[in-house]
Amino acid sequence: MSTAVARTREESIALAKEASAQLEGKTADKIVEWAAAEFGDRFCVTSSFADAVLAHVVSKVVPGVPVIFLDTGLHFAETLRVREVVQRTLPVTVRSIRPRQTVAEQDAEFGPRLYARDPDECCFLRKIEPLERALEDYDAWAAGLRRDESPSRANTPIVSFEQARSKFKVSPLAQWTQADVDAYISRYNVPVNALMRQGYASVGCWPCTRRTPPGGDPRGGRWPMFDKTECGLHTG
């Protein structure tokens, strides 16, 4: 078991900036190789299981890698089916992380349909807090962010240091396009959420996800009743 490397905040920021610059233009495999060498078994993957591309890419380099799935209790059945397929077919260890409260318990404390009244609070309770709890065992995590997904992600670095969490975030697919994703899925027969073929360009919890208008922002179907396209996992 790798032990955490003691770095100051300044050293961590510098490492992230240097690595991000050096890895720009490199393949996803090379980016994962860097992360595996730098963080060992204190490196994990997160996945929402819209597809299993990131988990597949990382597992080729790091067999058995932990894949963290935030099991909010509000997922589509199609999303949970992708999780099941990934658990059966890929050399990864899926860790399903649940919120501290069930949906019913949250409803009892905060009132029903919190997602419709205060989606930021609902995301915090059901996604952000569980993720931060899950990341306690790791120094770095890989996310499936791509620069072409939305304007808010256009400047995604390959490696960043999240000061609020004191964690490194690695984005091996940052430079990929949707065409790259589609080609990879076809080449390796990667599991894909059935909703992605039914007009959903981005899949989250069912109450806050709608089909995406043709030609629109791929994340335009997320929280469509609010001025919101991110849950907060990828800020800070």
Secondary structure as UniProt FT lines:
FT   HELIX           9..23
FT   TURN            24..25
FT   HELIX           28..39
FT   HELIX           40..42
FT   STRAND          43..46
FT   HELIX           53..61
FT   TURN            63..64
FT   STRAND          65..70
FT   HELIX           77..89
FT   STRAND          92..97
FT   HELIX           103..110
FT   HELIX           114..117
FT   HELIX           119..123
FT   HELIX           124..128
FT   HELIX           129..134
FT   HELIX           135..137
FT   STRAND          140..142
FT   TURN            147..148
FT   HELIX           151..153
FT   TURN            154..155
FT   STRAND          159..162
FT   TURN            163..166
FT   STRAND          167..170
FT   TURN            172..175
FT   HELIX           178..188
FT   HELIX           194..197
FT   TURN            198..199
FT   HELIX           206..208
FT   TURN            214..215
FT   TURN            218..221
FT   TURN            224..225
FT   TURN            233..234
//
